Amino acid sequence: MTSKITIDELAGDLFGLNIMGLRSIITLWLNPARFFEAADSADWLDRYTPSVRLWLSLIAVSSLLQVFWIGSQSPLVAAYTNGFENAGLILGPDMTYQQLGEEAAVLIFAVFPIVQLATFLLILPLFRLWGRPTTFSLRVRYGFAMMIPSASMMLIILPGMSLMDPGWVTYFGMVIGLVAFLVDTQTLYRGGRPGRTPTGRLVRSVGIAAIALTLNTLMHALTQIAGIIAISIKYGLTTA
């Protein structure tokens, strides 16, 4: 007998999110302690979506929405276009700086989530700042749980990049980083996992969120540099 497929299953097919996933996000905003307590259970108490899967789902949705800030006329593409032009690259026949800017933006934002995942999955859990015995796998759960509220907020903030002047893209990125850091810090603090006293919990929450911000910033910078170099090598571009 064919089972009844509901909107919940369809949403899971499209975005990797369903009612349980949405409930998990809401819980992390309103009462993160419940979600972090569930992370200590092997099966997440059968109530919440695992944090890594939930983070990946949000990144998938973000990728679908990238059309708003990686379109051919978007400020982000314009920023990359201006960068290639200001570098004085010698273009080949039938090539334009606009073409390079568009290709660089698409490449960089396609690769960046993969770099993010590898970095947060393998490096962030190495920092033992939780003030309690934790396994590597549990630190993975905690780390990704910390970043889910800020990742969900980016779905609302990032499309705003399409409305700004290209010269403000860098500053916008700095503001996004600061906002993500603050949201991550409060998520950890209210989640109650890093440290048992309020002071210790605050210090550890700031420290872990700062490490995540630093890793994210470094990976974003390295991905951009690698993407620009890859485009330049692909077309054999040199400076004047």
C-alpha positions in Angstrom: 0.0 0.0 0.0 1.3 3.4 -0.9 1.7 5.7 2.1 0.2 9.1 2.1 2.8 11.8 1.2 2.1 15.1 2.9 3.4 18.6 2.5 5.8 17.8 5.3 7.5 15.1 3.2 7.5 17.4 0.1 9.2 20.2 2.1 11.8 17.6 3.2 12.3 16.6 -0.5 12.8 20.2 -1.6 14.7 21.8 1.3 15.7 19.0 3.7 13.5 20.8 6.2 10.2 19.5 7.6 8.0 20.2 10.6 10.6 18.6 13.0 13.3 20.8 11.4 11.3 24.0 11.8 10.5 23.0 15.4 14.2 22.5 16.0 15.0 26.0 14.7 12.3 27.6 16.7 13.5 25.8 19.8 17.0 27.0 19.3 15.7 30.6 19.2 13.3 30.4 22.1 14.7 27.7 24.4 18.1 26.5 23.2 18.7 24.6 26.4 16.1 22.0 25.3 17.9 21.4 22.0 21.3 21.1 23.6 20.0 18.7 26.2 18.6 16.6 23.3 22.0 16.6 21.7 23.2 14.5 24.6 20.8 11.8 23.6 21.8 9.4 20.8 18.4 9.8 19.1 17.8 13.5 19.9 14.9 12.3 22.0 13.1 11.6 18.8 12.0 15.2 18.8 14.6 17.3 17.0 16.5 17.2 13.7 20.2 16.5 14.2 22.2 19.8 14.2 24.5 18.9 11.3 21.6 17.9 9.0 19.7 21.0 10.0 22.6 23.3 9.3 23.1 21.6 5.9 19.4 22.1 5.1 19.7 25.8 5.9 22.7 26.1 3.6 20.8 24.3 0.9 18.0 26.8 1.2 20.5 29.7 1.2 22.0 28.3 -2.0 18.6 28.4 -3.7 18.2 32.0 -2.7 21.6 33.1 -4.0 19.9 34.2 -7.2 19.1 37.4 -5.2 22.7 38.4 -4.5 24.6 36.6 -7.2 22.7 37.8 -10.2 24.5 39.4 -13.1 23.5 42.9 -11.9 24.1 42.2 -8.2 26.5 44.3 -6.1 28.5 41.2 -5.2 29.2 40.4 -8.9 29.9 44.1 -9.4 32.5 44.0 -6.6 34.3 41.0 -8.2 34.1 42.7 -11.6 35.6 45.9 -10.2 38.3 43.8 -8.5 39.4 42.1 -11.8 39.3 45.4 -13.6 41.3 47.3 -11.0 43.9 44.5 -11.0 44.6 45.5 -14.6 44.2 42.0 -16.0 44.7 41.6 -19.8 41.6 40.0 -21.2 41.5 37.7 -24.2 39.2 38.1 -27.2 35.4 38.1 -26.5 36.1 38.3 -22.7 34.8 41.0 -20.3 35.4 41.9 -16.7 31.7 41.3 -16.1 32.0 37.7 -17.3 34.9 37.1 -14.9 33.0 38.7 -12.1 30.0 36.5 -12.6 32.0 33.3 -13.0 34.1 34.1 -9.9 31.0 34.8 -7.8 29.3 31.5 -8.8 32.4 29.5 -8.2 33.3 31.0 -4.9 29.8 30.7 -3.4 29.4 27.1 -4.8 32.6 26.0 -3.1 32.4 27.9 0.1 29.7 25.8 1.8 31.8 22.7 1.2 34.8 24.4 2.8 32.6 25.6 5.6 31.3 22.1 6.3 34.8 20.5 6.3 36.2 23.2 8.5 33.4 23.2 11.1 33.2 19.4 11.0 36.9 18.7 11.5 38.5 21.7 13.1 35.9 23.4 15.4 35.4 20.3 17.6 39.1 20.2 18.3 38.7 23.1 20.7 37.8 21.6 24.2 36.2 24.7 25.7 32.9 23.2 27.0 33.9 23.0 30.7 32.8 19.4 30.9 33.8 16.0 29.4 32.7 15.8 25.8 33.5 13.5 22.9 34.5 14.7 19.5 31.1 13.8 18.1 29.2 15.6 20.9 31.3 18.7 20.2 30.3 18.5 16.6 26.6 18.4 17.6 27.1 21.3 19.9 29.1 23.4 17.4 26.6 23.1 14.6 23.7 23.7 17.0 25.3 26.9 18.0 25.4 28.1 14.4 21.8 27.2 13.4 20.0 30.4 14.6 22.6 32.6 12.9 22.4 30.5 9.7 18.6 30.8 9.7 18.9 34.6 10.2 21.1 34.8 7.1 18.2 33.7 5.0 16.6 37.0 5.7 19.7 39.2 5.8 21.6 38.1 2.7 19.0 39.0 0.1 19.4 42.6 1.3 22.8 42.6 -0.4 21.1 43.0 -3.7 20.0 46.5 -2.7 23.3 48.0 -1.7 26.1 49.8 -3.5 29.0 47.5 -4.5 31.4 49.6 -2.4 29.5 48.5 0.7 29.7 44.7 0.1 32.9 44.4 2.3 31.4 46.4 5.2 28.2 44.4 4.9 30.2 41.2 5.3 31.8 42.6 8.4 28.4 43.5 9.9 27.1 40.0 9.0 30.1 38.4 10.8 29.5 40.5 13.9 25.8 39.7 14.0 26.5 36.0 13.6 29.0 36.1 16.4 26.5 37.8 18.8 23.7 35.4 17.9 26.1 32.3 18.3 27.2 33.6 21.7 23.7 34.1 23.1 22.7 30.7 21.7 25.5 28.9 23.5 25.0 30.9 26.7 21.3 30.3 26.9 21.9 26.7 25.8 23.8 26.2 29.1 26.4 23.7 27.7 29.7 25.5 27.9 30.5 25.8 31.7 28.4 25.5 34.8 28.6 29.0 36.3 27.1 32.0 34.5 30.6 33.7 34.3 32.3 30.6 33.0 29.4 30.0 30.6 29.7 33.5 29.2 33.5 33.4 28.8 33.3 30.0 27.1 30.4 31.0 24.9 32.3 34.1 23.7 35.4 32.0 23.1 33.7 29.3 21.0 31.7 31.8 19.0 34.9 33.8 18.4 36.6 30.6 17.1 33.7 29.9 14.8 33.8 33.5 13.5 37.6 33.4 13.0 37.4 30.0 11.1 34.5 31.3 9.0 36.4 34.5 8.1 39.6 32.7 7.2 37.8 30.2 5.1 35.8 32.9 3.3 39.0 34.8 2.5 40.9 31.8 1.4 38.0 30.6 -0.8 37.8 34.0 -2.5 41.5 34.1 -3.1 41.5 30.6 -4.5 38.5 31.3 -6.7 40.0 34.4 -8.2 43.3 32.6 -8.8 41.4 29.7 -10.4 39.5 32.0 -12.8 42.8 33.8 -13.7 44.6 30.5 -14.4 41.6 29.1 -16.3 41.8 31.9 -18.8 45.5 32.4 -18.6 45.1 36.0 -17.5 48.1 38.2 -16.6 48.4 41.8 -15.4 49.5 44.7 -17.6 
